[in-house]
Amino acid sequence: MRLGGLARQAALQGGLGVGANRYRNPDDDLPADFEAQRIPYYQALKLPLEADRFIANLQAEMREALRILDAGMPRNLGVKSAGSGIRRPGSR
């Protein structure tokens, strides 16, 4: 089964019910030849083989997204601040 087949399989398995995926075995979703073909699968998904590099890349993406959000928030007219939630003496 190739990546297209994985996508179809994942779509079919989505009907298990809310929260049911929590109890699934993730190994059941891998192609039978995954260990033998690990490198081509990772290359097809454009993912690094090393977990540390994957995590570092993901953290960098998240930091950049938060930086953009933080920079744009004050100028976004659609965002209203709810305040800090701290009541000061004499305020209502």
Z-matrix of the N, CA and C atoms (Angstrom, degrees):
N
C 1 1.450
C 2 1.526 1 108.18
N 3 1.289 2 117.19 1 128.39
C 4 1.461 3 122.56 2 179.15
C 5 1.530 4 109.86 3 -93.97
N 6 1.339 5 116.53 4 -176.69
C 7 1.455 6 121.10 5 -175.36
C 8 1.521 7 113.20 6 -60.16
N 9 1.326 8 118.09 7 -36.36
C 10 1.463 9 120.67 8 176.72
C 11 1.518 10 111.05 9 -61.37
N 12 1.317 11 115.86 10 -40.06
C 13 1.463 12 120.51 11 177.13
C 14 1.518 13 111.48 12 -66.47
N 15 1.325 14 116.31 13 -35.05
C 16 1.466 15 119.91 14 177.66
C 17 1.525 16 110.72 15 -64.00
N 18 1.322 17 116.21 16 -40.53
C 19 1.461 18 119.85 17 179.72
C 20 1.529 19 110.71 18 -64.00
N 21 1.329 20 116.32 19 -42.84
C 22 1.472 21 119.60 20 177.97
C 23 1.521 22 110.80 21 -63.70
N 24 1.324 23 116.35 22 -43.04
C 25 1.460 24 121.02 23 179.99
C 26 1.534 25 110.25 24 -62.64
N 27 1.318 26 116.86 25 -42.44
C 28 1.460 27 120.84 26 179.70
C 29 1.521 28 110.55 27 -63.53
N 30 1.332 29 117.27 28 -39.58
C 31 1.462 30 120.89 29 178.97
C 32 1.523 31 110.89 30 -64.48
N 33 1.316 32 116.80 31 -39.99
C 34 1.460 33 120.35 32 179.22
C 35 1.519 34 111.38 33 -68.04
N 36 1.305 35 117.49 34 -35.75
C 37 1.454 36 121.09 35 -177.97
C 38 1.521 37 112.28 36 -76.56
N 39 1.319 38 117.21 37 -10.33
C 40 1.454 39 120.71 38 -179.45
C 41 1.510 40 113.39 39 -67.12
N 42 1.317 41 119.53 40 -14.63
C 43 1.455 42 122.83 41 -177.11
C 44 1.517 43 113.96 42 -88.28
N 45 1.304 44 119.01 43 21.46
C 46 1.459 45 121.48 44 -176.41
C 47 1.519 46 113.14 45 -79.56
N 48 1.297 47 118.92 46 -14.58
C 49 1.455 48 121.63 47 -178.72
C 50 1.521 49 110.76 48 112.49
N 51 1.316 50 115.18 49 157.01
C 52 1.458 51 121.19 50 -177.94
C 53 1.524 52 110.18 51 -62.10
N 54 1.318 53 115.90 52 127.34
C 55 1.455 54 121.59 53 177.40
C 56 1.513 55 115.39 54 81.31
N 57 1.333 56 118.73 55 -7.03
C 58 1.462 57 120.99 56 -176.06
C 59 1.525 58 112.23 57 -67.23
N 60 1.327 59 117.35 58 -31.36
C 61 1.468 60 120.23 59 -178.88
C 62 1.519 61 112.60 60 -62.86
N 63 1.316 62 116.19 61 -20.15
C 64 1.463 63 120.28 62 179.82
C 65 1.525 64 110.59 63 -60.23
N 66 1.326 65 117.11 64 -29.90
C 67 1.459 66 121.74 65 -175.15
C 68 1.523 67 113.53 66 -98.65
N 69 1.322 68 116.58 67 3.40
C 70 1.462 69 120.62 68 179.76
C 71 1.518 70 110.72 69 -75.89
N 72 1.310 71 115.98 70 154.30
C 73 1.454 72 121.90 71 173.93
C 74 1.525 73 107.06 72 -91.41
N 75 1.349 74 118.64 73 113.82
C 76 1.469 75 119.74 74 -177.06
C 77 1.529 76 112.74 75 -60.64
N 78 1.330 77 117.80 76 -25.58
C 79 1.465 78 120.16 77 178.49
C 80 1.529 79 111.47 78 -63.93
N 81 1.331 80 117.40 79 -25.24
C 82 1.474 81 120.63 80 178.37
C 83 1.520 82 112.06 81 -67.46
N 84 1.315 83 117.67 82 -20.23
C 85 1.465 84 121.63 83 -177.68
C 86 1.524 85 113.20 84 -90.39
N 87 1.328 86 116.85 85 -6.35
C 88 1.464 87 120.51 86 -179.92
C 89 1.524 88 110.67 87 -84.18
N 90 1.324 89 116.77 88 148.51
C 91 1.467 90 119.64 89 173.92
C 92 1.529 91 109.45 90 -63.19
N 93 1.315 92 116.88 91 151.16
C 94 1.465 93 121.75 92 -178.78
C 95 1.524 94 111.76 93 -58.72
N 96 1.325 95 117.71 94 -30.77
C 97 1.462 96 121.09 95 -177.55
C 98 1.537 97 112.67 96 -96.98
N 99 1.322 98 117.23 97 21.03
C 100 1.461 99 120.05 98 -172.84
C 101 1.532 100 112.36 99 -58.53
N 102 1.318 101 118.05 100 -49.03
C 103 1.468 102 119.89 101 -177.79
C 104 1.530 103 111.52 102 -60.69
N 105 1.309 104 116.72 103 -41.41
C 106 1.466 105 120.46 104 -179.13
C 107 1.529 106 111.55 105 -71.92
N 108 1.322 107 116.80 106 -28.95
C 109 1.467 108 121.74 107 -175.79
C 110 1.532 109 112.74 108 -114.54
N 111 1.313 110 117.34 109 24.34
C 112 1.467 111 122.13 110 -175.78
C 113 1.536 112 112.42 111 -53.67
N 114 1.319 113 117.50 112 -48.86
C 115 1.466 114 120.66 113 -176.14
C 116 1.527 115 111.76 114 -61.85
N 117 1.335 116 120.15 115 -48.80
C 118 1.478 117 118.58 116 177.48
C 119 1.532 118 113.01 117 -61.39
N 120 1.341 119 117.81 118 -35.74
C 121 1.466 120 119.30 119 178.10
C 122 1.526 121 110.67 120 -64.81
N 123 1.326 122 117.20 121 -45.89
C 124 1.463 123 120.48 122 178.29
C 125 1.520 124 110.77 123 -62.45
N 126 1.314 125 117.29 124 -40.82
C 127 1.468 126 120.61 125 178.56
C 128 1.523 127 110.76 126 -63.36
N 129 1.332 128 116.93 127 -41.71
C 130 1.469 129 120.46 128 179.73
C 131 1.527 130 111.12 129 -63.19
N 132 1.331 131 116.38 130 -33.57
C 133 1.463 132 120.89 131 179.26
C 134 1.528 133 112.56 132 -88.44
N 135 1.344 134 115.91 133 -2.09
C 136 1.469 135 122.39 134 -178.90
C 137 1.531 136 110.87 135 56.81
N 138 1.336 137 115.62 136 46.82
C 139 1.460 138 122.34 137 179.05
C 140 1.520 139 109.61 138 -117.58
N 141 1.336 140 116.73 139 145.35
C 142 1.467 141 119.04 140 176.20
C 143 1.531 142 110.35 141 -74.05
N 144 1.304 143 116.27 142 150.74
C 145 1.465 144 120.81 143 178.27
C 146 1.528 145 111.86 144 -74.43
N 147 1.324 146 117.45 145 -27.17
C 148 1.456 147 121.85 146 -175.96
C 149 1.526 148 109.92 147 -87.30
N 150 1.341 149 116.63 148 127.45
C 151 1.462 150 121.63 149 -178.71
C 152 1.528 151 111.58 150 -61.26
N 153 1.343 152 117.40 151 -40.86
C 154 1.463 153 120.48 152 -179.20
C 155 1.527 154 111.45 153 -60.24
N 156 1.326 155 116.65 154 -40.36
C 157 1.471 156 120.50 155 179.23
C 158 1.522 157 110.83 156 -69.68
N 159 1.340 158 117.14 157 -39.17
C 160 1.468 159 121.60 158 176.96
C 161 1.530 160 109.59 159 -59.06
N 162 1.339 161 116.75 160 -47.26
C 163 1.461 162 121.16 161 -178.59
C 164 1.520 163 110.83 162 -65.39
N 165 1.337 164 117.46 163 -43.67
C 166 1.467 165 121.08 164 179.00
C 167 1.527 166 111.01 165 -60.99
N 168 1.338 167 117.27 166 -42.46
C 169 1.473 168 121.32 167 178.43
C 170 1.526 169 110.68 168 -63.25
N 171 1.322 170 116.82 169 -44.03
C 172 1.455 171 121.59 170 -179.83
C 173 1.526 172 110.74 171 -64.24
N 174 1.331 173 117.20 172 -42.88
C 175 1.461 174 120.77 173 178.01
C 176 1.528 175 110.89 174 -63.05
N 177 1.312 176 117.78 175 -40.49
C 178 1.465 177 121.07 176 178.85
C 179 1.523 178 110.54 177 -63.81
N 180 1.338 179 117.56 178 -42.30
C 181 1.475 180 121.07 179 177.37
C 182 1.525 181 110.44 180 -61.43
N 183 1.323 182 116.69 181 -43.03
C 184 1.465 183 120.43 182 -178.73
C 185 1.525 184 111.32 183 -67.31
N 186 1.337 185 117.22 184 -41.46
C 187 1.463 186 120.48 185 177.39
C 188 1.526 187 110.94 186 -60.51
N 189 1.326 188 117.35 187 -43.27
C 190 1.464 189 121.44 188 179.97
C 191 1.524 190 110.65 189 -64.96
N 192 1.326 191 117.51 190 -42.57
C 193 1.464 192 120.85 191 178.91
C 194 1.531 193 110.62 192 -63.51
N 195 1.326 194 117.48 193 -41.34
C 196 1.462 195 120.42 194 177.81
C 197 1.523 196 111.98 195 -67.73
N 198 1.336 197 116.84 196 -35.08
C 199 1.457 198 120.39 197 177.15
C 200 1.521 199 110.29 198 -63.26
N 201 1.331 200 116.34 199 -44.27
C 202 1.468 201 121.24 200 178.82
C 203 1.525 202 110.51 201 -64.10
N 204 1.327 203 117.17 202 -43.13
C 205 1.462 204 121.30 203 178.11
C 206 1.522 205 110.33 204 -61.30
N 207 1.326 206 116.09 205 -47.98
C 208 1.455 207 121.52 206 -179.04
C 209 1.527 208 111.51 207 -61.29
N 210 1.321 209 117.22 208 -41.07
C 211 1.467 210 121.09 209 -179.49
C 212 1.525 211 111.39 210 -68.81
N 213 1.316 212 118.03 211 -35.26
C 214 1.453 213 121.17 212 -175.99
C 215 1.516 214 114.88 213 -87.56
N 216 1.322 215 117.30 214 -19.72
C 217 1.466 216 120.57 215 -174.86
C 218 1.527 217 113.96 216 -58.22
N 219 1.334 218 119.90 217 -46.91
C 220 1.475 219 118.91 218 -178.25
C 221 1.534 220 113.45 219 -63.44
N 222 1.329 221 118.31 220 -27.42
C 223 1.468 222 121.64 221 -177.77
C 224 1.525 223 112.73 222 -93.24
N 225 1.324 224 117.86 223 -4.37
C 226 1.458 225 121.19 224 -176.66
C 227 1.525 226 109.52 225 -84.11
N 228 1.339 227 116.63 226 109.09
C 229 1.463 228 121.16 227 -176.76
C 230 1.526 229 112.43 228 -68.72
N 231 1.312 230 117.38 229 -17.33
C 232 1.461 231 120.89 230 179.35
C 233 1.521 232 113.52 231 -82.77
N 234 1.319 233 117.03 232 -3.11
C 235 1.465 234 121.00 233 -178.50
C 236 1.512 235 108.99 234 -107.22
N 237 1.334 236 115.76 235 126.88
C 238 1.450 237 120.90 236 176.32
C 239 1.520 238 107.91 237 -116.21
N 240 1.310 239 116.22 238 133.10
C 241 1.456 240 121.21 239 -179.34
C 242 1.516 241 109.56 240 -77.29
N 243 1.320 242 116.51 241 134.40
C 244 1.458 243 121.49 242 176.73
C 245 1.521 244 110.03 243 -89.91
N 246 1.317 245 116.82 244 3.03
C 247 1.456 246 120.43 245 -178.45
C 248 1.519 247 110.78 246 82.10
N 249 1.309 248 115.08 247 -175.47
C 250 1.463 249 119.73 248 -175.93
C 251 1.517 250 112.22 249 -85.61
N 252 1.335 251 117.34 250 -13.55
C 253 1.455 252 119.94 251 -178.22
C 254 1.519 253 112.25 252 85.40
N 255 1.330 254 116.96 253 -0.11
C 256 1.458 255 121.26 254 -179.75
C 257 1.525 256 108.48 255 -95.36
N 258 1.335 257 116.25 256 126.47
C 259 1.460 258 119.46 257 177.71
C 260 1.509 259 109.37 258 -91.28
N 261 1.293 260 113.96 259 132.38
C 262 1.456 261 119.96 260 178.72
C 263 1.531 262 108.90 261 -97.78
N 264 1.300 263 117.09 262 150.01
C 265 1.476 264 119.47 263 179.02
C 266 1.525 265 110.48 264 -55.25
N 267 1.320 266 116.53 265 133.53
C 268 1.442 267 121.88 266 178.90
C 269 1.525 268 114.60 267 85.07
N 270 1.342 269 118.82 268 -4.00
C 271 1.470 270 120.27 269 178.67
C 272 1.513 271 109.43 270 -98.71
N 273 1.327 272 116.58 271 156.36
C 274 1.465 273 121.08 272 179.22
C 275 1.480 274 110.82 273 -118.94
